[in-house]
């Protein structure tokens, strides 16, 4: 027992101070002093490390690429080259927690989790450590921290990445207020979307979204956007805005959902077919055309990003019946652009169908 204890103490003493980060060993560098090649030790007392990131948010689309700029410099400027390491992380919505994205020392780097194979550093100029994210996903939006570690110096900056997209309210087949938080999250994901954040809902409200049914948001709150105040929606006397019920119990309370989708890699189209189709026939017809029946999020994305406009109601993957209008006209619903919704008809009834085909 004493021998085992001695071994443990020995290992602890040897490893103490050895930087270890998720299986990635850092070189132990102390840049507060270095050698100029002539045996002379140069001290860098009073040198400040400064990290530079943009103040304004960056914008991207699902499936595209985004470059998150980050550079650093020293004050006062140095003539010698110093060794440093870089860490990029994704911050939680309250900026108190973070998830690893990439770490690098010199030419060595490692990416983590869902970012593996999708991120790399770009260094087109001295002291540039910008992060490139390829094949953007819906969940990639948010704040990223660029951290530069230089010996005892550790400075960072924040880059905000937003995705261009569309927010839409969603109700399942059972009707209004059927979803707890977890059901709402899954419902959005099933429709090629994700639960919307408050920021995304607020932006959609600024762009004119008006919806009187309350829905879950990603932060666990329940809210709804009103541009035209009226009695059933908080009262005529209340000003326009995003109404909030605050945080609700994620298992017990039930509401609708607000979902968020972005650009598509493929295309959504109304299938030209010689006859109308039941829901089962519609799914089969899309498959025969080398496609799949479109999801609600895909139809909204096509309407938002490519002005998909068709005045024919068609089946979607969840069994709902909808059609997109980018250019309002008589006999095609209200005078505003939007995706018209006819709810969930009996599946043996016959209509058209919207299909989705990958590029």
N, C-alpha and C positions, 0 to 999 in steps of 0.2 A: 504493500500500500504506500509506504514512504517512497519507494522507487518510482511508482506511478505518479505520485504527487510532484516529485522532483522533475520528471519529464514534462508534466503539464506546465509547471512554473518556468522551465527552460524555454518551451515553445512560446509561452506568453511573453516572456521577456524579449525573445528574438523577434516576434511578430509585432510587438508594440511599436506603433508609429508607422507600420507599413500600410500605405493606403490600399484599401480593398474596396471594390465597388462592383457589386453584382457579378462577381467572378472575373472582373476586368482589373488587373493590377496596374496601378499607376506607377510611373517612374517617380522616385522620391527626389524632387528637385527643390532646392532652396535657392531662389534667385536673389535673396537679399544680399548675397555676395557671390562673386564669380571671378574667374581668372582671365586676364587679357592675353594669355599666351606667353607672356614674358615672366611669369612667376609672380606678377604683382596682383594682389587681391584688390578688387575695386568694390567699394560699398555704394549701394544705391539708396542711401537714406534720403527721405524727402521726395522720392519719385512717386507719382500717383498714377494708377492705372485707371483709364476711363473707357467705358464701353458705350458704344453709340448704336441706338436702334431708332427706327422711325416713330414719330409721335402719332401719325394717322394710321388707321387700320388698313390692312391689305385685303384684296378681294380675289376670290377664286371661284371655280365651278367644279362640281363633282366630275371626276375623270380627268381633270386638267392638272397642271403643275403649278406650284407656287414657290417663289423664292423669298425667304424671310431674311431681310438684310441685317447684318451685324458686323461692325468693325470695332477696333479698339486702338488706343494710342496711349502714349505716356506723356505726362506733364511733370517736368520739362522733357522735351524730346531727347531720346537716347541715340547714341551713335552705334552702340553694340547691339547684337541680336540676343534676345532672351528666350528661354524655353518656357512654354506655357501649355496648358491643356484646356480643352473646351468641353462644355457640357450643355446640351440642349434638352429642355424638359417641357412637358405640357402641363400647364397649371390647372388645378381644379377651379370651378367657377368662382370660389371665394378667395382664390390665390393663396390658400394656406397649405394645400397639398399639391404634390407634383408627381407626374409620371415620366419615367425615363424615355427619351427619344433617341439620343445619340451622344456618345462620348468619344473624344479624339485626343491623341497625343502625337504630334507630328503627323506622319503619314498613316499611322495606325488609327483605326476607328472601329466602333461597334454600335450597332443599332439594336433597339429593343422592341419586344412585343409586336403589335400590329404594324409598327413602322419598319420592321426588318425588310430590307430589300427595296424600300420606298424612299429612303432619305440618304442624303450625302452632303458633304460640305462643298461649298464653292469658294475658291480663294483666288480671284482674278487680280487682286491687288495686295500689297503688303498689309498684314494685320486684318485681313478680311476673313471672317469665319461664318459667312451666311449659310443658312440651311435651305436645301432644296427638298421639297416634298412632292413626289410624283403620284399620279393616279389618286387624286384627292378623293376622300370619302366624306360622307355626311358628318361623321363624328370628328373629323379633323378640325372643325372650326373651334376657335377659342384663343386663349393667351398662351404664348410660348416664351420661355425664359432662355436667353442666351447668356451663359455664364463663362467667364474667362478666369482661370486660376493660374496665377503666376507666383509660385513660391508661397509666401505668406499673404499675398494680395489676392483678393477674390471679389470681382465686381461683375454686375449683371445688368441686363436691360430686358424689357418686355416688348414682344411683337404681337399685335392682335391680328388674327386671321379670320376673316368673315367669308362665308359662302353665299354667293348669289342664289336665291331660291324663292320658293313660294310656300306660304303657310295656308293650310286648309283645315276646316273643321271636319271631324269625322264622327259619325254615328254608326254602330253596327246594325245588323239585321234586326235585332231586338228593339230598336228604337232609342229614344232619348234617355240619357242618364242610366246607362247599363254597365259602365266600365269603372272598375277601381283603377288605381294608378298603374298597377302591373299589367292589367288587361289593356289599358290605354296604350302603354308603351309597346306591347306586342301587336296591337291592332295597327299602329303606325308602321312598325317594321314589316308586318305582313303586306302592307300596301306600298312597299319600296320607298319608305320614308322613315323619319325618326320623330320622336316627340319634340315639339318646338320649345325653344327657350323663351323667356320673357322678352329678351331683346329682339328676337325674331318676330314674336307676336306684335310687339310695339311698332316695329318697322312696317309690318303688314297693315296695322291700324293707320299709320301715317299715310300709307298708300291707298287707304280707302276701305279696308276690310271692316265689315259691319256684321256682327253675328250675335244673336241674343241668347244663345245657349252657352252655359259655362262649360269650360273644358280644362282638362289637366295640362300642365306644363312640366317641363323637365325638372324644375326645382321642387316639385311636389305641391305647388300652389294651384289654385283653380281660378281662372280669370276669363273674361270675354271682352271683345272690342266693340265699342259703340261709336259710330260716327254721326248717327241721326238719333238723338235722344227721344224716347217715347215711353209711354206708361208701363208696358210689360217688361221694359229693359232698364229698370232703375229709376224711371220717372222722367217726365219732360223737363223738369227743373234742373236736373243734373247736367253738367256740361259733358260734351263728348270726351271719350277717354277709354282706357282699358280698366274695366271694373274688376275688382279683386275680392274673392272670398277668403284670401289668405291660404295658409297651409291647411290641408285636410288629411284625415286619416287614410293612409295609402291602401289599406285593406278594406275598411268598412264603408267609406264614402264612395259614391258612384256618380260620375258625370260623363260628358263626352270627352273627346280628345282634340287637341290642336297638333297637327302633324306638319313636318317641314320636309320638302323635297327640293332637289336641285337638278341641274341639267342632266340629260341622259346620254349614254354612249350609243344607244340605238335610236329607233324611230317608232312612233305611235301612229297608226293609220286606221281609218275606217275600212273594213274589208268589203270590197265590192263583191256581192254574192247574188246569184239569181233569185234567191228567196230569203224570207225572214227565217230566224233560227230560234230554237229553244236554247236555254242556257247550256245544256250538254252539247247540243249541236254547234253552238257558237265556239266553245272550247275546242272541239274537234276540227272545226273549220280553220281556226287559227293555226293549229298544229299541222294541218294539211298544207297550209301556206308557208310552212317553215318558220312559224312564229309561235308566240304564246298569247293567250288572252291578256290584255293590258290590265295593270293594277291602277288603283285610284291615283296614287302618287305619280305614276308615269303619265297619266292623262293630264293632271294638273301641270306637270313639268313641261309637257309638249305644248299645252296652251300658253304657258308663261313665256317659254324661251323661243318657240318657233311659230307662235301665233296660230296654232292648230285651230281651224275653224270649220265646223261641220254641223249642220242643222238637223242631224239624224241621231236619234237616241240609239245607244248601243250598250250591249252587255259589257260588264267589267268583271274582273277576277273574283270580287267579293259577292257577286250576285246582284249588284246594284245596276241601275240603268241611268246613264248620264250622256251629255254631249257638250263639247267645248265651243264657245262663241268668242272669237277675238274681235269680230267686227259686227256689233249688234245691228239687227235689221228686223222689220216686221215679221211676225209669225215665228220668231226664234227666241222667244222669252223676253225678259226685262230689257230696258234700254242700256244696261251696263254690260260690259264684257264679263265673262265668267264661265264656270263649268256648271251647267244646269243639271239638277239632280231630281230624278223621278222616284227615288227610294228603291225598294226591293220588291219588284213584282213577283208573282208566282213563276217559278222557273220553267214551267211548261209553256208559258206565253212566248210569242215569237217577235223578235226584234232584230236589229242589226248587231254588230259586234265591233269593238275596237281591239286591235291586235298590237303586240309589241315585238319588234324584231331587232336583235342585236346587230350592230354595225359589223 
